[in-house]
Amino acid sequence: MDAQSMDARLDRLEQAIFARFDQISTEVAALDRKVTSLQEFVLDFRAETIQRFEHLENRVDMMLLTVQSFDARVPALTKAVMDMQVRMGKLEKPAA
């Protein structure tokens, strides 16, 4: 093999290597854009999830207060119903 053909082969090999490096660089840049986009999506999703859980927590707190308020009124309502039953019983006795 003479020197010129060896130089030509090395030049082609060098061009092929640089072409492959350019291709890899392009693919890495595309992958980097996709990862950046995915990272932004995950961060946005995280913020949205935190916000929605805060809203849910507020609703649960309001429901808890409502139930506690209702529980506080039940004994008074029960007593009122029992008093009404006694009065109704007194009203029915003379009619019988």
N, CA, C and O atoms as a GROMACS GRO file, in nm:
protein
  384
    1MET      N    1   0.086  -0.116   0.000
    1MET     CA    2   0.000   0.000   0.000
    1MET      C    3   0.091   0.123   0.000
    1MET      O    4   0.184   0.133   0.080
    2ASP      N    5   0.063   0.214  -0.087
    2ASP     CA    6   0.149   0.332  -0.094
    2ASP      C    7   0.098   0.439   0.002
    2ASP      O    8  -0.009   0.425   0.060
    3ALA      N    9   0.172   0.543   0.018
    3ALA     CA   10   0.146   0.647   0.116
    3ALA      C   11   0.022   0.728   0.080
    3ALA      O   12  -0.053   0.771   0.168
    4GLN      N   13   0.000   0.747  -0.050
    4GLN     CA   14  -0.117   0.826  -0.090
    4GLN      C   15  -0.247   0.752  -0.058
    4GLN      O   16  -0.342   0.812  -0.008
    5SER      N   17  -0.251   0.625  -0.087
    5SER     CA   18  -0.374   0.551  -0.057
    5SER      C   19  -0.396   0.541   0.093
    5SER      O   20  -0.510   0.544   0.140
    6MET      N   21  -0.286   0.529   0.168
    6MET     CA   22  -0.299   0.527   0.315
    6MET      C   23  -0.349   0.661   0.366
    6MET      O   24  -0.435   0.665   0.454
    7ASP      N   25  -0.298   0.770   0.312
    7ASP     CA   26  -0.346   0.903   0.351
    7ASP      C   27  -0.493   0.921   0.313
    7ASP      O   28  -0.569   0.979   0.390
    8ALA      N   29  -0.533   0.872   0.197
    8ALA     CA   30  -0.671   0.883   0.152
    8ALA      C   31  -0.763   0.804   0.245
    8ALA      O   32  -0.871   0.852   0.282
    9ARG      N   33  -0.720   0.684   0.284
    9ARG     CA   34  -0.800   0.603   0.377
    9ARG      C   35  -0.814   0.672   0.512
    9ARG      O   36  -0.922   0.674   0.571
   10LEU      N   37  -0.703   0.728   0.561
   10LEU     CA   38  -0.706   0.798   0.690
   10LEU      C   39  -0.795   0.922   0.682
   10LEU      O   40  -0.865   0.954   0.777
   11ASP      N   41  -0.792   0.992   0.568
   11ASP     CA   42  -0.877   1.110   0.551
   11ASP      C   43  -1.025   1.070   0.552
   11ASP      O   44  -1.107   1.137   0.615
   12ARG      N   45  -1.059   0.962   0.482
   12ARG     CA   46  -1.197   0.914   0.481
   12ARG      C   47  -1.241   0.870   0.622
   12ARG      O   48  -1.353   0.898   0.665
   13LEU      N   49  -1.152   0.802   0.691
   13LEU     CA   50  -1.183   0.758   0.828
   13LEU      C   51  -1.204   0.878   0.919
   13LEU      O   52  -1.296   0.880   1.000
   14GLU      N   53  -1.118   0.978   0.904
   14GLU     CA   54  -1.130   1.100   0.986
   14GLU      C   55  -1.262   1.171   0.955
   14GLU      O   56  -1.329   1.218   1.046
   15GLN      N   57  -1.299   1.179   0.827
   15GLN     CA   58  -1.425   1.243   0.789
   15GLN      C   59  -1.544   1.164   0.845
   15GLN      O   60  -1.642   1.223   0.892
   16ALA      N   61  -1.535   1.032   0.840
   16ALA     CA   62  -1.643   0.949   0.894
   16ALA      C   63  -1.657   0.968   1.044
   16ALA      O   64  -1.767   0.975   1.098
   17ILE      N   65  -1.542   0.977   1.112
   17ILE     CA   66  -1.546   0.997   1.258
   17ILE      C   67  -1.606   1.133   1.291
   17ILE      O   68  -1.691   1.143   1.380
   18PHE      N   69  -1.564   1.238   1.219
   18PHE     CA   70  -1.619   1.372   1.245
   18PHE      C   71  -1.768   1.378   1.209
   18PHE      O   72  -1.845   1.446   1.277
   19ALA      N   73  -1.808   1.308   1.104
   19ALA     CA   74  -1.950   1.305   1.068
   19ALA      C   75  -2.030   1.237   1.178
   19ALA      O   76  -2.139   1.281   1.212
   20ARG      N   77  -1.975   1.128   1.232
   20ARG     CA   78  -2.045   1.057   1.341
   20ARG      C   79  -2.051   1.143   1.467
   20ARG      O   80  -2.152   1.144   1.536
   21PHE      N   81  -1.942   1.217   1.497
   21PHE     CA   82  -1.943   1.309   1.612
   21PHE      C   83  -2.049   1.416   1.593
   21PHE      O   84  -2.119   1.451   1.688
   22ASP      N   85  -2.062   1.470   1.472
   22ASP     CA   86  -2.165   1.572   1.445
   22ASP      C   87  -2.305   1.513   1.464
   22ASP      O   88  -2.392   1.578   1.521
   23GLN      N   89  -2.324   1.391   1.417
   23GLN     CA   90  -2.453   1.324   1.433
   23GLN      C   91  -2.485   1.301   1.580
   23GLN      O   92  -2.597   1.326   1.625
   24ILE      N   93  -2.386   1.255   1.655
   24ILE     CA   94  -2.405   1.232   1.799
   24ILE      C   95  -2.434   1.364   1.869
   24ILE      O   96  -2.520   1.369   1.957
   25SER      N   97  -2.364   1.469   1.832
   25SER     CA   98  -2.385   1.600   1.893
   25SER      C   99  -2.527   1.649   1.867
   25SER      O  100  -2.591   1.705   1.957
   26THR      N  101  -2.578   1.629   1.746
   26THR     CA  102  -2.715   1.668   1.712
   26THR      C  103  -2.815   1.587   1.795
   26THR      O  104  -2.913   1.642   1.846
   27GLU      N  105  -2.791   1.458   1.806
   27GLU     CA  106  -2.881   1.373   1.884
   27GLU      C  107  -2.880   1.410   2.032
   27GLU      O  108  -2.984   1.409   2.097
   28VAL      N  109  -2.762   1.441   2.084
   28VAL     CA  110  -2.751   1.481   2.224
   28VAL      C  111  -2.824   1.614   2.247
   28VAL      O  112  -2.890   1.632   2.349
   29ALA      N  113  -2.812   1.707   2.152
   29ALA     CA  114  -2.883   1.835   2.166
   29ALA      C  115  -3.034   1.813   2.165
   29ALA      O  116  -3.106   1.876   2.243
   30ALA      N  117  -3.082   1.724   2.078
   30ALA     CA  118  -3.226   1.695   2.075
   30ALA      C  119  -3.270   1.630   2.205
   30ALA      O  120  -3.376   1.662   2.259
   31LEU      N  121  -3.191   1.539   2.255
   31LEU     CA  122  -3.222   1.473   2.382
   31LEU      C  123  -3.221   1.572   2.496
   31LEU      O  124  -3.305   1.565   2.586
   32ASP      N  125  -3.127   1.665   2.494
   32ASP     CA  126  -3.120   1.769   2.597
   32ASP      C  127  -3.246   1.855   2.596
   32ASP      O  128  -3.299   1.890   2.702
   33ARG      N  129  -3.295   1.890   2.476
   33ARG     CA  130  -3.419   1.968   2.467
   33ARG      C  131  -3.537   1.890   2.523
   33ARG      O  132  -3.622   1.946   2.593
   34LYS      N  133  -3.543   1.761   2.493
   34LYS     CA  134  -3.652   1.678   2.544
   34LYS      C  135  -3.646   1.665   2.696
   34LYS      O  136  -3.750   1.672   2.762
   35VAL      N  137  -3.528   1.648   2.750
   35VAL     CA  138  -3.513   1.636   2.895
   35VAL      C  139  -3.551   1.768   2.963
   35VAL      O  140  -3.616   1.768   3.067
   36THR      N  141  -3.510   1.878   2.903
   36THR     CA  142  -3.545   2.010   2.959
   36THR      C  143  -3.696   2.029   2.956
   36THR      O  144  -3.754   2.079   3.053
   37SER      N  145  -3.760   1.990   2.847
   37SER     CA  146  -3.905   2.000   2.837
   37SER      C  147  -3.973   1.912   2.941
   37SER      O  148  -4.069   1.954   3.005
   38LEU      N  149  -3.924   1.791   2.956
   38LEU     CA  150  -3.981   1.700   3.056
   38LEU      C  151  -3.961   1.753   3.197
   38LEU      O  152  -4.050   1.742   3.282
   39GLN      N  153  -3.845   1.810   3.222
   39GLN     CA  154  -3.818   1.868   3.355
   39GLN      C  155  -3.914   1.982   3.384
   39GLN      O  156  -3.965   1.993   3.495
   40GLU      N  157  -3.938   2.068   3.286
   40GLU     CA  158  -4.034   2.178   3.305
   40GLU      C  159  -4.174   2.124   3.331
   40GLU      O  160  -4.246   2.176   3.416
   41PHE      N  161  -4.212   2.020   3.257
   41PHE     CA  162  -4.344   1.959   3.277
   41PHE      C  163  -4.357   1.904   3.419
   41PHE      O  164  -4.460   1.925   3.484
   42VAL      N  165  -4.254   1.835   3.466
   42VAL     CA  166  -4.259   1.776   3.599
   42VAL      C  167  -4.268   1.885   3.706
   42VAL      O  168  -4.343   1.872   3.802
   43LEU      N  169  -4.192   1.991   3.689
   43LEU     CA  170  -4.197   2.101   3.786
   43LEU      C  171  -4.334   2.169   3.785
   43LEU      O  172  -4.387   2.204   3.891
   44ASP      N  173  -4.390   2.189   3.665
   44ASP     CA  174  -4.525   2.248   3.657
   44ASP      C  175  -4.628   2.154   3.720
   44ASP      O  176  -4.718   2.199   3.791
   45PHE      N  177  -4.615   2.025   3.693
   45PHE     CA  178  -4.708   1.927   3.750
   45PHE      C  179  -4.697   1.927   3.902
   45PHE      O  180  -4.798   1.917   3.972
   46ARG      N  181  -4.574   1.937   3.953
   46ARG     CA  182  -4.553   1.940   4.098
   46ARG      C  183  -4.622   2.061   4.159
   46ARG      O  184  -4.692   2.049   4.260
   47ALA      N  185  -4.603   2.178   4.097
   47ALA     CA  186  -4.665   2.300   4.149
   47ALA      C  187  -4.818   2.288   4.145
   47ALA      O  188  -4.886   2.327   4.240
   48GLU      N  189  -4.870   2.235   4.035
   48GLU     CA  190  -5.015   2.218   4.023
   48GLU      C  191  -5.068   2.120   4.127
   48GLU      O  192  -5.174   2.141   4.185
   49THR      N  193  -4.994   2.013   4.150
   49THR     CA  194  -5.036   1.913   4.249
   49THR      C  195  -5.036   1.974   4.389
   49THR      O  196  -5.130   1.952   4.466
   50ILE      N  197  -4.934   2.049   4.422
   50ILE     CA  198  -4.929   2.114   4.553
   50ILE      C  199  -5.048   2.208   4.570
   50ILE      O  200  -5.113   2.210   4.675
   51GLN      N  201  -5.077   2.286   4.466
   51GLN     CA  202  -5.189   2.379   4.473
   51GLN      C  203  -5.322   2.305   4.490
   51GLN      O  204  -5.406   2.346   4.571
   52ARG      N  205  -5.341   2.198   4.416
   52ARG     CA  206  -5.467   2.124   4.427
   52ARG      C  207  -5.481   2.058   4.563
   52ARG      O  208  -5.591   2.053   4.618
   53PHE      N  209  -5.371   2.006   4.618
   53PHE     CA  210  -5.380   1.947   4.752
   53PHE      C  211  -5.410   2.053   4.857
   53PHE      O  212  -5.479   2.024   4.955
   54GLU      N  213  -5.361   2.174   4.839
   54GLU     CA  214  -5.395   2.282   4.932
   54GLU      C  215  -5.544   2.312   4.926
   54GLU      O  216  -5.608   2.333   5.029
   55HIS      N  217  -5.600   2.314   4.803
   55HIS     CA  218  -5.744   2.338   4.790
   55HIS      C  219  -5.823   2.224   4.854
   55HIS      O  220  -5.923   2.249   4.923
   56LEU      N  221  -5.780   2.102   4.832
   56LEU     CA  222  -5.848   1.988   4.895
   56LEU      C  223  -5.840   1.996   5.047
   56LEU      O  224  -5.938   1.969   5.116
   57GLU      N  225  -5.724   2.034   5.097
   57GLU     CA  226  -5.709   2.045   5.242
   57GLU      C  227  -5.803   2.152   5.298
   57GLU      O  228  -5.862   2.133   5.405
   58ASN      N  229  -5.816   2.264   5.226
   58ASN     CA  230  -5.909   2.368   5.271
   58ASN      C  231  -6.052   2.318   5.271
   58ASN      O  232  -6.128   2.347   5.364
   59ARG      N  233  -6.090   2.243   5.168
   59ARG     CA  234  -6.226   2.189   5.163
   59ARG      C  235  -6.251   2.090   5.275
   59ARG      O  236  -6.357   2.090   5.337
   60VAL      N  237  -6.153   2.005   5.302
   60VAL     CA  238  -6.167   1.908   5.410
   60VAL      C  239  -6.180   1.980   5.544
   60VAL      O  240  -6.260   1.940   5.629
   61ASP      N  241  -6.102   2.086   5.563
   61ASP     CA  242  -6.114   2.165   5.687
   61ASP      C  243  -6.254   2.225   5.701
   61ASP      O  244  -6.311   2.223   5.810
   62MET      N  245  -6.309   2.278   5.590
   62MET     CA  246  -6.443   2.335   5.596
   62MET      C  247  -6.547   2.226   5.626
   62MET      O  248  -6.640   2.249   5.704
   63MET      N  249  -6.531   2.111   5.567
   63MET     CA  250  -6.624   2.000   5.594
   63MET      C  251  -6.614   1.957   5.739
   63MET      O  252  -6.715   1.927   5.803
   64LEU      N  253  -6.493   1.953   5.792
   64LEU     CA  254  -6.474   1.915   5.931
   64LEU      C  255  -6.543   2.014   6.024
   64LEU      O  256  -6.609   1.974   6.119
   65LEU      N  257  -6.528   2.143   5.995
   65LEU     CA  258  -6.595   2.244   6.077
   65LEU      C  259  -6.747   2.229   6.069
   65LEU      O  260  -6.817   2.245   6.170
   66THR      N  261  -6.798   2.198   5.950
   66THR     CA  262  -6.942   2.179   5.934
   66THR      C  263  -6.991   2.060   6.015
   66THR      O  264  -7.093   2.068   6.084
   67VAL      N  265  -6.917   1.949   6.006
   67VAL     CA  266  -6.956   1.830   6.082
   67VAL      C  267  -6.948   1.856   6.232
   67VAL      O  268  -7.035   1.814   6.307
   68GLN      N  269  -6.844   1.924   6.275
   68GLN     CA  270  -6.832   1.956   6.417
   68GLN      C  271  -6.946   2.046   6.463
   68GLN      O  272  -6.999   2.030   6.573
   69SER      N  273  -6.983   2.141   6.378
   69SER     CA  274  -7.095   2.228   6.412
   69SER      C  275  -7.225   2.148   6.422
   69SER      O  276  -7.305   2.169   6.512
   70PHE      N  277  -7.244   2.056   6.328
   70PHE     CA  278  -7.362   1.971   6.331
   70PHE      C  279  -7.362   1.883   6.456
   70PHE      O  280  -7.464   1.869   6.522
   71ASP      N  281  -7.245   1.825   6.487
   71ASP     CA  282  -7.234   1.741   6.607
   71ASP      C  283  -7.266   1.820   6.733
   71ASP      O  284  -7.323   1.766   6.828
   72ALA      N  285  -7.228   1.946   6.734
   72ALA     CA  286  -7.254   2.028   6.852
   72ALA      C  287  -7.404   2.056   6.867
   72ALA      O  288  -7.453   2.077   6.978
   73ARG      N  289  -7.477   2.056   6.756
   73ARG     CA  290  -7.620   2.086   6.761
   73ARG      C  291  -7.706   1.963   6.789
   73ARG      O  292  -7.821   1.977   6.832
   74VAL      N  293  -7.654   1.846   6.766
   74VAL     CA  294  -7.734   1.724   6.781
   74VAL      C  295  -7.792   1.708   6.921
   74VAL      O  296  -7.911   1.678   6.932
   75PRO      N  297  -7.715   1.726   7.028
   75PRO     CA  298  -7.777   1.710   7.161
   75PRO      C  299  -7.895   1.805   7.184
   75PRO      O  300  -7.996   1.766   7.242
   76ALA      N  301  -7.882   1.929   7.139
   76ALA     CA  302  -7.992   2.025   7.156
   76ALA      C  303  -8.112   1.982   7.074
   76ALA      O  304  -8.226   1.993   7.120
   77LEU      N  305  -8.088   1.934   6.953
   77LEU     CA  306  -8.199   1.887   6.870
   77LEU      C  307  -8.266   1.764   6.932
   77LEU      O  308  -8.388   1.752   6.931
   78THR      N  309  -8.186   1.676   6.985
   78THR     CA  310  -8.239   1.555   7.048
   78THR      C  311  -8.328   1.594   7.167
   78THR      O  312  -8.437   1.539   7.184
   79LYS      N  313  -8.281   1.688   7.249
   79LYS     CA  314  -8.359   1.734   7.364
   79LYS      C  315  -8.489   1.800   7.317
   79LYS      O  316  -8.594   1.780   7.378
   80ALA      N  317  -8.481   1.878   7.210
   80ALA     CA  318  -8.602   1.944   7.158
   80ALA      C  319  -8.703   1.841   7.108
   80ALA      O  320  -8.823   1.857   7.130
   81VAL      N  321  -8.656   1.738   7.043
   81VAL     CA  322  -8.747   1.632   6.995
   81VAL      C  323  -8.810   1.559   7.113
   81VAL      O  324  -8.930   1.530   7.111
   82MET      N  325  -8.732   1.531   7.215
   82MET     CA  326  -8.785   1.462   7.332
   82MET      C  327  -8.887   1.550   7.404
   82MET      O  328  -8.991   1.501   7.448
   83ASP      N  329  -8.858   1.680   7.416
   83ASP     CA  330  -8.954   1.772   7.479
   83ASP      C  331  -9.083   1.778   7.399
   83ASP      O  332  -9.192   1.782   7.456
   84MET      N  333  -9.070   1.779   7.265
   84MET     CA  334  -9.188   1.782   7.179
   84MET      C  335  -9.270   1.655   7.197
   84MET      O  336  -9.393   1.659   7.195
   85GLN      N  337  -9.203   1.543   7.213
   85GLN     CA  338  -9.273   1.416   7.234
   85GLN      C  339  -9.351   1.420   7.366
   85GLN      O  340  -9.466   1.374   7.372
   86VAL      N  341  -9.289   1.474   7.471
   86VAL     CA  342  -9.358   1.484   7.600
   86VAL      C  343  -9.481   1.574   7.587
   86VAL      O  344  -9.588   1.540   7.637
   87ARG      N  345  -9.468   1.687   7.519
   87ARG     CA  346  -9.581   1.779   7.502
   87ARG      C  347  -9.692   1.714   7.421
   87ARG      O  348  -9.810   1.727   7.453
   88MET      N  349  -9.652   1.644   7.314
   88MET     CA  350  -9.753   1.576   7.231
   88MET      C  351  -9.825   1.468   7.312
   88MET      O  352  -9.946   1.447   7.297
   89GLY      N  353  -9.749   1.401   7.399
   89GLY     CA  354  -9.810   1.300   7.485
   89GLY      C  355  -9.911   1.361   7.580
   89GLY      O  356 -10.016   1.302   7.604
   90LYS      N  357  -9.880   1.480   7.634
   90LYS     CA  358  -9.973   1.548   7.724
   90LYS      C  359 -10.097   1.594   7.650
   90LYS      O  360 -10.208   1.592   7.704
   91LEU      N  361 -10.077   1.637   7.524
   91LEU     CA  362 -10.193   1.681   7.447
   91LEU      C  363 -10.285   1.566   7.408
   91LEU      O  364 -10.406   1.584   7.398
   92GLU      N  365 -10.228   1.449   7.387
   92GLU     CA  366 -10.309   1.332   7.348
   92GLU      C  367 -10.386   1.272   7.465
   92GLU      O  368 -10.493   1.215   7.443
   93LYS      N  369 -10.336   1.281   7.588
   93LYS     CA  370 -10.403   1.219   7.703
   93LYS      C  371 -10.542   1.272   7.725
   93LYS      O  372 -10.633   1.191   7.746
   94PRO      N  373 -10.566   1.401   7.723
   94PRO     CA  374 -10.704   1.447   7.745
   94PRO      C  375 -10.800   1.404   7.634
   94PRO      O  376 -10.920   1.386   7.658
   95ALA      N  377 -10.748   1.387   7.513
   95ALA     CA  378 -10.834   1.347   7.403
   95ALA      C  379 -10.873   1.200   7.414
   95ALA      O  380 -10.974   1.160   7.356
   96ALA      N  381 -10.797   1.120   7.485
   96ALA     CA  382 -10.826   0.979   7.494
   96ALA      C  383 -10.931   0.944   7.594
   96ALA      O  384 -10.964   0.827   7.611
   0.00000   0.00000   0.00000
